[in-house]
Amino acid sequence: MSAYGYEEVLAPNHYFDRNFDIEAAKILPGEYYVSARNMLLVTVLGSCVAACLRDPVTGIGGMNHFMLPEGGGDQHNLLSNSARYGGYAMEVLINQLVKLGATRSRLEAKVFGGAAVLRGFTTVQVGEMNSEFVLEYLRTERIRVVAEDLFDVYPRKVYFFPATGRVMVRKLKAVHNNTIVERERDYGQRLKSSAITGDVELFS
């Protein structure tokens, strides 16, 4: 199952992580996952960003993985489209957390990604734009950022344990293939050709 445009989907790729001896879900671009159980959420980020949100009282947490779409030549259009998409990607995650029993006012965030790995692919600094967006969104929504690892030039692998809030980040300085870049390039192309499919009804 794939995510196109504004249709964020629950991550369908589940596996058992033998290293951590725990059930895990792999989050790809355009996906998210929310859990109230003791499990591991894993993603690999280049220019994309991931927000790990958690209610520290209930232990309910989740992760998304998204990129802002590249707009046309109009800078106002670019910012407008990006804000609409980024807000949607964040609201889908928050909505699912609250539906599982998290309290929005208690949510804490840890954010990662936004590396400059798509040089030559776009006329704008996608990683920088993604990073600045997620920080501004969380500031506006009054969700406290308790940890961040943004910008830089290296892809990252992020391990998030929502039950405890623990996060491990590994910078991939010796990546010799273009899998990450190609995956994000394809995702970015899908975003450019997609339209908003609907609004998110938020639970308070």
CYANA upper distance limits for C-alpha pairs under 8 A (distance plus 0.5 A):
  1 MET  CA      9 VAL  CA      8.49
  1 MET  CA     12 PRO  CA      7.61
  2 SER  CA      9 VAL  CA      7.86
  2 SER  CA     30 GLY  CA      8.36
  3 ALA  CA      7 GLU  CA      6.02
  3 ALA  CA      8 GLU  CA      6.07
  3 ALA  CA      9 VAL  CA      6.43
  3 ALA  CA     29 PRO  CA      8.37
  3 ALA  CA     30 GLY  CA      5.80
  3 ALA  CA     31 GLU  CA      7.18
  4 TYR  CA      8 GLU  CA      8.02
  4 TYR  CA     30 GLY  CA      7.92
  4 TYR  CA    190 ARG  CA      6.78
  4 TYR  CA    191 LEU  CA      7.39
  4 TYR  CA    194 SER  CA      7.37
  5 GLY  CA    190 ARG  CA      6.92
  5 GLY  CA    191 LEU  CA      5.41
  5 GLY  CA    192 LYS  CA      8.44
  5 GLY  CA    193 SER  CA      8.12
  5 GLY  CA    194 SER  CA      5.13
  5 GLY  CA    195 ALA  CA      6.54
  5 GLY  CA    196 ILE  CA      7.17
  5 GLY  CA    197 THR  CA      8.23
  6 TYR  CA     85 TYR  CA      7.11
  6 TYR  CA     88 TYR  CA      7.61
  6 TYR  CA     89 ALA  CA      7.89
  6 TYR  CA    191 LEU  CA      8.42
  6 TYR  CA    194 SER  CA      8.00
  6 TYR  CA    195 ALA  CA      7.49
  6 TYR  CA    196 ILE  CA      5.88
  6 TYR  CA    197 THR  CA      6.58
  6 TYR  CA    198 GLY  CA      8.26
  7 GLU  CA     30 GLY  CA      8.20
  7 GLU  CA    197 THR  CA      7.46
  8 GLU  CA     30 GLY  CA      5.95
  8 GLU  CA     31 GLU  CA      5.97
  8 GLU  CA     32 TYR  CA      7.48
  8 GLU  CA     89 ALA  CA      7.24
  8 GLU  CA     92 VAL  CA      7.69
  9 VAL  CA     30 GLY  CA      7.35
  9 VAL  CA     31 GLU  CA      5.41
  9 VAL  CA     32 TYR  CA      6.70
 10 LEU  CA     31 GLU  CA      6.11
 10 LEU  CA     32 TYR  CA      5.59
 10 LEU  CA     33 TYR  CA      5.76
 11 ALA  CA     25 ALA  CA      7.21
 11 ALA  CA     26 LYS  CA      7.11
 11 ALA  CA     27 ILE  CA      5.99
 11 ALA  CA     28 LEU  CA      7.63
 11 ALA  CA     31 GLU  CA      5.82
 11 ALA  CA     32 TYR  CA      6.10
 11 ALA  CA     33 TYR  CA      6.18
 12 PRO  CA     25 ALA  CA      8.04
 12 PRO  CA     26 LYS  CA      8.35
 13 ASN  CA     25 ALA  CA      6.23
 13 ASN  CA     26 LYS  CA      5.97
 13 ASN  CA     27 ILE  CA      7.92
 14 HIS  CA     23 GLU  CA      8.00
 14 HIS  CA     24 ALA  CA      6.27
 14 HIS  CA     25 ALA  CA      4.94
 14 HIS  CA     26 LYS  CA      6.86
 15 TYR  CA     23 GLU  CA      6.65
 15 TYR  CA     24 ALA  CA      5.88
 15 TYR  CA     25 ALA  CA      6.82
 15 TYR  CA     26 LYS  CA      8.43
 16 PHE  CA     21 ASP  CA      7.63
 16 PHE  CA     22 ILE  CA      6.36
 16 PHE  CA     23 GLU  CA      5.03
 16 PHE  CA     24 ALA  CA      6.15
 17 ASP  CA     21 ASP  CA      6.05
 17 ASP  CA     22 ILE  CA      5.91
 17 ASP  CA     23 GLU  CA      6.51
 17 ASP  CA     24 ALA  CA      6.51
 18 ARG  CA     22 ILE  CA      7.35
 22 ILE  CA     38 ASN  CA      8.41
 22 ILE  CA     39 MET  CA      6.41
 22 ILE  CA     40 LEU  CA      7.23
 23 GLU  CA     38 ASN  CA      8.50
 23 GLU  CA     39 MET  CA      5.69
 23 GLU  CA     40 LEU  CA      6.74
 24 ALA  CA     39 MET  CA      6.17
 24 ALA  CA     40 LEU  CA      4.97
 24 ALA  CA     41 LEU  CA      6.14
 24 ALA  CA     42 VAL  CA      7.65
 25 ALA  CA     33 TYR  CA      8.11
 25 ALA  CA     40 LEU  CA      6.93
 25 ALA  CA     41 LEU  CA      5.55
 25 ALA  CA     42 VAL  CA      6.71
 26 LYS  CA     41 LEU  CA      6.60
 26 LYS  CA     42 VAL  CA      5.39
 26 LYS  CA     43 THR  CA      6.26
 27 ILE  CA     31 GLU  CA      6.25
 27 ILE  CA     32 TYR  CA      6.61
 27 ILE  CA     33 TYR  CA      7.71
 27 ILE  CA     41 LEU  CA      7.52
 27 ILE  CA     42 VAL  CA      6.50
 27 ILE  CA     43 THR  CA      5.49
 27 ILE  CA     44 VAL  CA      8.45
 27 ILE  CA     63 MET  CA      8.30
 27 ILE  CA     64 ASN  CA      7.65
 27 ILE  CA     65 HIS  CA      7.19
 28 LEU  CA     32 TYR  CA      8.39
 28 LEU  CA     43 THR  CA      6.99
 28 LEU  CA     44 VAL  CA      8.18
 28 LEU  CA     65 HIS  CA      6.99
 29 PRO  CA     48 CYS  CA      8.04
 29 PRO  CA     65 HIS  CA      5.66
 29 PRO  CA     66 PHE  CA      6.05
 29 PRO  CA     67 MET  CA      8.05
 29 PRO  CA    183 ARG  CA      8.33
 29 PRO  CA    184 GLU  CA      7.52
 29 PRO  CA    187 TYR  CA      7.17
 30 GLY  CA     64 ASN  CA      8.01
 30 GLY  CA     65 HIS  CA      6.29
 30 GLY  CA     66 PHE  CA      5.80
 30 GLY  CA     67 MET  CA      8.31
 30 GLY  CA    187 TYR  CA      8.22
 31 GLU  CA     64 ASN  CA      6.46
 31 GLU  CA     65 HIS  CA      6.39
 31 GLU  CA     66 PHE  CA      7.97
 32 TYR  CA     62 GLY  CA      7.68
 32 TYR  CA     63 MET  CA      5.97
 32 TYR  CA     64 ASN  CA      4.52
 32 TYR  CA     65 HIS  CA      6.81
 32 TYR  CA     93 LEU  CA      7.25
 33 TYR  CA     41 LEU  CA      8.08
 33 TYR  CA     62 GLY  CA      5.87
 33 TYR  CA     63 MET  CA      6.06
 33 TYR  CA     64 ASN  CA      7.08
 33 TYR  CA     93 LEU  CA      8.16
 34 VAL  CA     60 ILE  CA      7.93
 34 VAL  CA     61 GLY  CA      6.21
 34 VAL  CA     62 GLY  CA      4.46
 34 VAL  CA     63 MET  CA      7.10
 34 VAL  CA     93 LEU  CA      7.94
 34 VAL  CA     96 GLN  CA      7.19
 34 VAL  CA     97 LEU  CA      6.76
 35 SER  CA     39 MET  CA      8.19
 35 SER  CA     60 ILE  CA      6.41
 35 SER  CA     61 GLY  CA      6.25
 35 SER  CA     62 GLY  CA      6.63
 35 SER  CA     97 LEU  CA      8.43
 35 SER  CA    100 LEU  CA      8.35
 35 SER  CA    162 PRO  CA      7.61
 36 ALA  CA     58 THR  CA      8.42
 36 ALA  CA     59 GLY  CA      6.94
 36 ALA  CA     60 ILE  CA      4.97
 36 ALA  CA     61 GLY  CA      7.12
 36 ALA  CA    100 LEU  CA      7.78
 36 ALA  CA    162 PRO  CA      8.11
 36 ALA  CA    163 ALA  CA      7.30
 37 ARG  CA     60 ILE  CA      8.08
 37 ARG  CA    162 PRO  CA      8.42
 37 ARG  CA    163 ALA  CA      6.93
 38 ASN  CA    161 PHE  CA      7.75
 38 ASN  CA    162 PRO  CA      7.63
 38 ASN  CA    163 ALA  CA      5.76
 39 MET  CA    161 PHE  CA      6.63
 39 MET  CA    162 PRO  CA      7.58
 39 MET  CA    163 ALA  CA      7.70
 40 LEU  CA    159 TYR  CA      7.21
 40 LEU  CA    160 PHE  CA      6.26
 40 LEU  CA    161 PHE  CA      5.36
 40 LEU  CA    162 PRO  CA      7.61
 41 LEU  CA     62 GLY  CA      8.35
 41 LEU  CA     63 MET  CA      7.59
 41 LEU  CA    159 TYR  CA      6.38
 41 LEU  CA    160 PHE  CA      5.57
 41 LEU  CA    161 PHE  CA      6.89
 41 LEU  CA    162 PRO  CA      8.18
 42 VAL  CA    157 LYS  CA      7.80
 42 VAL  CA    158 VAL  CA      6.14
 42 VAL  CA    159 TYR  CA      5.24
 42 VAL  CA    160 PHE  CA      6.85
 43 THR  CA     65 HIS  CA      8.11
 43 THR  CA    157 LYS  CA      6.34
 43 THR  CA    158 VAL  CA      5.91
 43 THR  CA    159 TYR  CA      7.45
 44 VAL  CA    155 PRO  CA      7.61
 44 VAL  CA    156 ARG  CA      6.13
 44 VAL  CA    157 LYS  CA      4.85
 44 VAL  CA    158 VAL  CA      6.74
 44 VAL  CA    180 ILE  CA      7.99
 45 LEU  CA     49 VAL  CA      7.02
 45 LEU  CA     50 ALA  CA      8.03
 45 LEU  CA     65 HIS  CA      8.42
 45 LEU  CA    112 PHE  CA      8.38
 45 LEU  CA    113 GLY  CA      6.00
 45 LEU  CA    114 GLY  CA      8.05
 45 LEU  CA    115 ALA  CA      8.38
 45 LEU  CA    155 PRO  CA      5.95
 45 LEU  CA    156 ARG  CA      5.66
 45 LEU  CA    157 LYS  CA      6.83
 45 LEU  CA    158 VAL  CA      8.26
 45 LEU  CA    180 ILE  CA      7.81
 46 GLY  CA    113 GLY  CA      6.70
 46 GLY  CA    114 GLY  CA      6.84
 46 GLY  CA    115 ALA  CA      5.90
 46 GLY  CA    116 ALA  CA      7.83
 46 GLY  CA    117 VAL  CA      6.42
 46 GLY  CA    118 LEU  CA      8.45
 46 GLY  CA    127 GLY  CA      8.15
 46 GLY  CA    154 TYR  CA      7.57
 46 GLY  CA    155 PRO  CA      4.92
 46 GLY  CA    156 ARG  CA      7.11
 46 GLY  CA    180 ILE  CA      6.88
 46 GLY  CA    181 VAL  CA      7.31
 46 GLY  CA    184 GLU  CA      7.95
 47 SER  CA     67 MET  CA      7.83
 47 SER  CA    113 GLY  CA      6.77
 47 SER  CA    114 GLY  CA      4.83
 47 SER  CA    115 ALA  CA      5.20
 47 SER  CA    116 ALA  CA      6.44
 47 SER  CA    117 VAL  CA      6.45
 47 SER  CA    118 LEU  CA      7.22
 47 SER  CA    126 VAL  CA      6.65
 47 SER  CA    127 GLY  CA      4.70
 47 SER  CA    128 GLU  CA      8.43
 47 SER  CA    130 ASN  CA      7.96
 47 SER  CA    155 PRO  CA      8.16
 47 SER  CA    184 GLU  CA      7.95
 48 CYS  CA     65 HIS  CA      7.12
 48 CYS  CA     66 PHE  CA      6.00
 48 CYS  CA     67 MET  CA      5.27
 48 CYS  CA    113 GLY  CA      6.35
 48 CYS  CA    114 GLY  CA      5.87
 48 CYS  CA    115 ALA  CA      8.06
 48 CYS  CA    126 VAL  CA      8.38
 48 CYS  CA    127 GLY  CA      6.81
 48 CYS  CA    130 ASN  CA      7.14
 48 CYS  CA    184 GLU  CA      7.82
 49 VAL  CA     65 HIS  CA      6.24
 49 VAL  CA     66 PHE  CA      6.19
 49 VAL  CA     67 MET  CA      6.96
 49 VAL  CA    111 VAL  CA      7.63
 49 VAL  CA    112 PHE  CA      6.10
 49 VAL  CA    113 GLY  CA      4.93
 49 VAL  CA    114 GLY  CA      5.87
 49 VAL  CA    127 GLY  CA      8.19
 49 VAL  CA    130 ASN  CA      6.75
 49 VAL  CA    131 SER  CA      7.15
 49 VAL  CA    134 VAL  CA      8.35
 50 ALA  CA     63 MET  CA      6.97
 50 ALA  CA     64 ASN  CA      5.75
 50 ALA  CA     65 HIS  CA      4.96
 50 ALA  CA     66 PHE  CA      7.01
 50 ALA  CA    111 VAL  CA      6.27
 50 ALA  CA    112 PHE  CA      5.88
 50 ALA  CA    113 GLY  CA      6.90
 51 ALA  CA     63 MET  CA      6.08
 51 ALA  CA     64 ASN  CA      6.13
 51 ALA  CA     65 HIS  CA      7.55
 51 ALA  CA     90 MET  CA      8.49
 51 ALA  CA    109 ALA  CA      7.07
 51 ALA  CA    110 LYS  CA      6.48
 51 ALA  CA    111 VAL  CA      5.08
 51 ALA  CA    112 PHE  CA      7.16
 51 ALA  CA    134 VAL  CA      8.22
 52 CYS  CA     61 GLY  CA      7.69
 52 CYS  CA     62 GLY  CA      6.21
 52 CYS  CA     63 MET  CA      4.94
 52 CYS  CA     64 ASN  CA      7.39
 52 CYS  CA    109 ALA  CA      6.06
 52 CYS  CA    110 LYS  CA      5.58
 52 CYS  CA    111 VAL  CA      6.58
 52 CYS  CA    160 PHE  CA      7.79
 53 LEU  CA     61 GLY  CA      6.01
 53 LEU  CA     62 GLY  CA      5.98
 53 LEU  CA     63 MET  CA      6.87
 53 LEU  CA     94 ILE  CA      8.28
 53 LEU  CA    107 LEU  CA      6.74
 53 LEU  CA    108 GLU  CA      6.09
 53 LEU  CA    109 ALA  CA      5.08
 53 LEU  CA    110 LYS  CA      7.08
 54 ARG  CA     59 GLY  CA      7.09
 54 ARG  CA     60 ILE  CA      6.22
 54 ARG  CA     61 GLY  CA      4.50
 54 ARG  CA     62 GLY  CA      6.98
 54 ARG  CA    102 ALA  CA      8.28
 54 ARG  CA    107 LEU  CA      5.78
 54 ARG  CA    108 GLU  CA      5.89
 54 ARG  CA    109 ALA  CA      7.10
 54 ARG  CA    162 PRO  CA      7.04
 54 ARG  CA    165 GLY  CA      7.44
 55 ASP  CA     59 GLY  CA      6.06
 55 ASP  CA     60 ILE  CA      6.02
 55 ASP  CA     61 GLY  CA      6.81
 55 ASP  CA    102 ALA  CA      6.10
 55 ASP  CA    103 THR  CA      7.06
 55 ASP  CA    104 ARG  CA      8.25
 55 ASP  CA    106 ARG  CA      6.10
 55 ASP  CA    107 LEU  CA      5.16
 55 ASP  CA    108 GLU  CA      6.92
 56 PRO  CA     60 ILE  CA      7.92
 56 PRO  CA    106 ARG  CA      7.71
 56 PRO  CA    107 LEU  CA      7.72
 56 PRO  CA    108 GLU  CA      7.94
 56 PRO  CA    164 THR  CA      8.47
 56 PRO  CA    165 GLY  CA      8.06
 57 VAL  CA    106 ARG  CA      8.36
 58 THR  CA    101 GLY  CA      8.10
 58 THR  CA    102 ALA  CA      6.98
 59 GLY  CA    162 PRO  CA      6.95
 59 GLY  CA    163 ALA  CA      5.18
 59 GLY  CA    164 THR  CA      7.02
 59 GLY  CA    165 GLY  CA      8.15
 60 ILE  CA     97 LEU  CA      7.30
 60 ILE  CA    100 LEU  CA      7.91
 60 ILE  CA    101 GLY  CA      7.81
 60 ILE  CA    102 ALA  CA      6.46
 60 ILE  CA    162 PRO  CA      6.85
 60 ILE  CA    163 ALA  CA      6.84
 61 GLY  CA     97 LEU  CA      7.09
 61 GLY  CA    102 ALA  CA      8.46
 61 GLY  CA    162 PRO  CA      5.10
 61 GLY  CA    163 ALA  CA      7.33
 61 GLY  CA    165 GLY  CA      8.29
 62 GLY  CA     93 LEU  CA      7.49
 62 GLY  CA     97 LEU  CA      7.42
 62 GLY  CA    162 PRO  CA      6.90
 63 MET  CA     93 LEU  CA      7.75
 63 MET  CA    160 PHE  CA      8.37
 64 ASN  CA     89 ALA  CA      8.08
 64 ASN  CA     90 MET  CA      8.12
 64 ASN  CA     93 LEU  CA      7.14
 66 PHE  CA     86 GLY  CA      8.12
 66 PHE  CA     89 ALA  CA      7.40
 67 MET  CA     86 GLY  CA      7.97
 67 MET  CA    126 VAL  CA      8.26
 67 MET  CA    130 ASN  CA      6.74
 67 MET  CA    188 GLY  CA      7.69
 68 LEU  CA     82 SER  CA      5.60
 68 LEU  CA     83 ALA  CA      8.29
 68 LEU  CA     85 TYR  CA      6.94
 68 LEU  CA     86 GLY  CA      6.46
 68 LEU  CA    126 VAL  CA      7.87
 68 LEU  CA    129 MET  CA      8.05
 68 LEU  CA    130 ASN  CA      6.58
 68 LEU  CA    188 GLY  CA      8.47
 69 PRO  CA     78 LEU  CA      8.45
 69 PRO  CA     81 ASN  CA      7.58
 69 PRO  CA     82 SER  CA      6.19
 69 PRO  CA     85 TYR  CA      7.77
 69 PRO  CA    188 GLY  CA      6.74
 69 PRO  CA    191 LEU  CA      5.87
 69 PRO  CA    192 LYS  CA      6.33
 70 GLU  CA     78 LEU  CA      6.94
 70 GLU  CA     82 SER  CA      7.84
 70 GLU  CA    122 THR  CA      8.32
 70 GLU  CA    124 VAL  CA      8.33
 70 GLU  CA    126 VAL  CA      8.38
 70 GLU  CA    188 GLY  CA      7.84
 70 GLU  CA    191 LEU  CA      8.21
 70 GLU  CA    192 LYS  CA      6.71
 71 GLY  CA     75 GLN  CA      8.15
 71 GLY  CA     77 ASN  CA      6.80
 71 GLY  CA     78 LEU  CA      4.60
 71 GLY  CA     79 LEU  CA      8.15
 71 GLY  CA     81 ASN  CA      7.24
 71 GLY  CA     82 SER  CA      8.05
 71 GLY  CA    192 LYS  CA      7.61
 72 GLY  CA     77 ASN  CA      7.36
 72 GLY  CA     78 LEU  CA      6.75
 73 GLY  CA     77 ASN  CA      8.39
 73 GLY  CA     78 LEU  CA      8.07
 74 ASP  CA     78 LEU  CA      6.73
 75 GLN  CA     79 LEU  CA      6.76
 76 HIS  CA     80 SER  CA      6.55
 77 ASN  CA     81 ASN  CA      6.52
 78 LEU  CA     82 SER  CA      6.53
 79 LEU  CA     83 ALA  CA      6.53
 80 SER  CA     84 ARG  CA      6.78
 81 ASN  CA     85 TYR  CA      6.69
 82 SER  CA     86 GLY  CA      6.39
 83 ALA  CA     87 GLY  CA      6.33
 83 ALA  CA    133 PHE  CA      8.05
 84 ARG  CA     88 TYR  CA      6.67
 85 TYR  CA     89 ALA  CA      6.71
 85 TYR  CA    196 ILE  CA      8.29
 86 GLY  CA     90 MET  CA      6.76
 86 GLY  CA    133 PHE  CA      7.87
 86 GLY  CA    134 VAL  CA      8.16
 87 GLY  CA     91 GLU  CA      6.50
 87 GLY  CA    137 TYR  CA      7.82
 88 TYR  CA     92 VAL  CA      6.63
 88 TYR  CA    199 ASP  CA      8.04
 88 TYR  CA    200 VAL  CA      7.54
 89 ALA  CA     93 LEU  CA      7.25
 90 MET  CA     94 ILE  CA      6.80
 91 GLU  CA     95 ASN  CA      6.29
 91 GLU  CA    200 VAL  CA      7.31
 91 GLU  CA    202 LEU  CA      7.76
 92 VAL  CA     96 GLN  CA      6.81
 92 VAL  CA    200 VAL  CA      7.04
 93 LEU  CA     97 LEU  CA      6.83
 94 ILE  CA     98 VAL  CA      6.77
 94 ILE  CA    104 ARG  CA      7.84
 94 ILE  CA    202 LEU  CA      8.43
 95 ASN  CA     99 LYS  CA      6.70
 95 ASN  CA    200 VAL  CA      8.34
 95 ASN  CA    201 GLU  CA      8.04
 95 ASN  CA    202 LEU  CA      5.91
 95 ASN  CA    203 PHE  CA      6.54
 96 GLN  CA    100 LEU  CA      6.82
 97 LEU  CA    101 GLY  CA      7.07
 97 LEU  CA    102 ALA  CA      5.91
 97 LEU  CA    103 THR  CA      8.49
 98 VAL  CA    102 ALA  CA      5.00
 98 VAL  CA    103 THR  CA      6.41
 98 VAL  CA    104 ARG  CA      6.98
 98 VAL  CA    203 PHE  CA      6.80
 98 VAL  CA    204 SER  CA      7.88
 99 LYS  CA    203 PHE  CA      7.46
102 ALA  CA    106 ARG  CA      8.33
102 ALA  CA    107 LEU  CA      8.14
103 THR  CA    107 LEU  CA      7.22
103 THR  CA    204 SER  CA      8.34
104 ARG  CA    204 SER  CA      7.40
105 SER  CA    143 ILE  CA      7.83
106 ARG  CA    143 ILE  CA      8.30
107 LEU  CA    143 ILE  CA      6.54
107 LEU  CA    144 ARG  CA      7.73
108 GLU  CA    143 ILE  CA      6.37
108 GLU  CA    144 ARG  CA      5.63
108 GLU  CA    145 VAL  CA      6.55
108 GLU  CA    146 VAL  CA      7.07
109 ALA  CA    138 LEU  CA      8.45
109 ALA  CA    143 ILE  CA      7.21
109 ALA  CA    144 ARG  CA      6.50
109 ALA  CA    145 VAL  CA      5.14
109 ALA  CA    146 VAL  CA      6.43
109 ALA  CA    147 ALA  CA      7.56
110 LYS  CA    145 VAL  CA      6.27
110 LYS  CA    146 VAL  CA      6.30
110 LYS  CA    147 ALA  CA      5.16
110 LYS  CA    148 GLU  CA      5.98
111 VAL  CA    134 VAL  CA      8.26
111 VAL  CA    145 VAL  CA      8.04
111 VAL  CA    147 ALA  CA      7.08
111 VAL  CA    148 GLU  CA      5.27
111 VAL  CA    149 ASP  CA      6.97
111 VAL  CA    150 LEU  CA      7.74
112 PHE  CA    131 SER  CA      8.47
112 PHE  CA    148 GLU  CA      6.23
112 PHE  CA    149 ASP  CA      5.33
112 PHE  CA    150 LEU  CA      5.67
112 PHE  CA    158 VAL  CA      8.30
113 GLY  CA    127 GLY  CA      7.86
113 GLY  CA    131 SER  CA      7.65
113 GLY  CA    149 ASP  CA      7.11
113 GLY  CA    150 LEU  CA      5.47
113 GLY  CA    151 PHE  CA      6.92
113 GLY  CA    155 PRO  CA      7.73
113 GLY  CA    156 ARG  CA      7.10
114 GLY  CA    126 VAL  CA      7.82
114 GLY  CA    127 GLY  CA      4.18
114 GLY  CA    128 GLU  CA      6.24
114 GLY  CA    129 MET  CA      8.21
114 GLY  CA    130 ASN  CA      6.35
114 GLY  CA    131 SER  CA      5.76
114 GLY  CA    150 LEU  CA      5.99
114 GLY  CA    151 PHE  CA      5.32
114 GLY  CA    152 ASP  CA      7.99
115 ALA  CA    127 GLY  CA      5.50
115 ALA  CA    128 GLU  CA      7.69
115 ALA  CA    150 LEU  CA      7.35
115 ALA  CA    151 PHE  CA      5.09
115 ALA  CA    152 ASP  CA      5.54
115 ALA  CA    153 VAL  CA      5.26
115 ALA  CA    154 TYR  CA      6.37
115 ALA  CA    155 PRO  CA      6.77
116 ALA  CA    125 GLN  CA      7.54
116 ALA  CA    126 VAL  CA      7.85
116 ALA  CA    127 GLY  CA      5.92
116 ALA  CA    128 GLU  CA      7.82
116 ALA  CA    151 PHE  CA      7.36
116 ALA  CA    152 ASP  CA      6.96
116 ALA  CA    153 VAL  CA      5.25
116 ALA  CA    154 TYR  CA      7.84
117 VAL  CA    127 GLY  CA      8.19
117 VAL  CA    153 VAL  CA      6.50
117 VAL  CA    154 TYR  CA      7.48
117 VAL  CA    155 PRO  CA      7.75
117 VAL  CA    181 VAL  CA      7.35
118 LEU  CA    122 THR  CA      7.56
118 LEU  CA    126 VAL  CA      8.03
118 LEU  CA    181 VAL  CA      7.02
118 LEU  CA    185 ARG  CA      8.28
119 ARG  CA    125 GLN  CA      8.47
121 PHE  CA    185 ARG  CA      8.05
122 THR  CA    126 VAL  CA      7.91
124 VAL  CA    129 MET  CA      8.45
125 GLN  CA    129 MET  CA      6.62
126 VAL  CA    130 ASN  CA      6.56
127 GLY  CA    131 SER  CA      6.66
127 GLY  CA    151 PHE  CA      7.02
128 GLU  CA    132 GLU  CA      6.62
128 GLU  CA    151 PHE  CA      6.64
129 MET  CA    133 PHE  CA      6.53
130 ASN  CA    134 VAL  CA      6.81
131 SER  CA    135 LEU  CA      6.93
131 SER  CA    150 LEU  CA      6.72
131 SER  CA    151 PHE  CA      7.27
132 GLU  CA    136 GLU  CA      6.62
133 PHE  CA    137 TYR  CA      6.47
134 VAL  CA    138 LEU  CA      6.68
135 LEU  CA    139 ARG  CA      6.63
135 LEU  CA    145 VAL  CA      8.49
136 GLU  CA    140 THR  CA      6.57
137 TYR  CA    141 GLU  CA      6.63
138 LEU  CA    142 ARG  CA      6.38
138 LEU  CA    143 ILE  CA      5.56
138 LEU  CA    144 ARG  CA      7.50
138 LEU  CA    145 VAL  CA      7.83
139 ARG  CA    143 ILE  CA      6.76
139 ARG  CA    144 ARG  CA      7.80
154 TYR  CA    171 LYS  CA      6.58
154 TYR  CA    172 LEU  CA      6.54
154 TYR  CA    173 LYS  CA      6.45
155 PRO  CA    171 LYS  CA      6.43
155 PRO  CA    172 LEU  CA      5.85
155 PRO  CA    173 LYS  CA      7.85
155 PRO  CA    180 ILE  CA      8.36
156 ARG  CA    169 VAL  CA      7.03
156 ARG  CA    170 ARG  CA      6.05
156 ARG  CA    171 LYS  CA      4.94
156 ARG  CA    172 LEU  CA      6.06
157 LYS  CA    169 VAL  CA      6.23
157 LYS  CA    170 ARG  CA      5.66
157 LYS  CA    171 LYS  CA      6.94
157 LYS  CA    172 LEU  CA      7.58
158 VAL  CA    167 VAL  CA      7.54
158 VAL  CA    168 MET  CA      6.39
158 VAL  CA    169 VAL  CA      5.16
158 VAL  CA    170 ARG  CA      7.08
159 TYR  CA    167 VAL  CA      6.02
159 TYR  CA    168 MET  CA      5.54
159 TYR  CA    169 VAL  CA      6.86
160 PHE  CA    165 GLY  CA      7.44
160 PHE  CA    166 ARG  CA      6.52
160 PHE  CA    167 VAL  CA      5.06
160 PHE  CA    168 MET  CA      7.15
161 PHE  CA    165 GLY  CA      6.01
161 PHE  CA    166 ARG  CA      5.77
161 PHE  CA    167 VAL  CA      6.83
162 PRO  CA    166 ARG  CA      7.57
178 ASN  CA    182 GLU  CA      6.40
179 THR  CA    183 ARG  CA      6.48
180 ILE  CA    184 GLU  CA      6.74
181 VAL  CA    185 ARG  CA      6.46
182 GLU  CA    186 ASP  CA      6.63
183 ARG  CA    187 TYR  CA      6.72
184 GLU  CA    188 GLY  CA      6.48
185 ARG  CA    189 GLN  CA      6.73
186 ASP  CA    190 ARG  CA      6.86
187 TYR  CA    191 LEU  CA      6.87
188 GLY  CA    192 LYS  CA      6.85
189 GLN  CA    193 SER  CA      7.09
190 ARG  CA    194 SER  CA      6.71
191 LEU  CA    195 ALA  CA      8.35
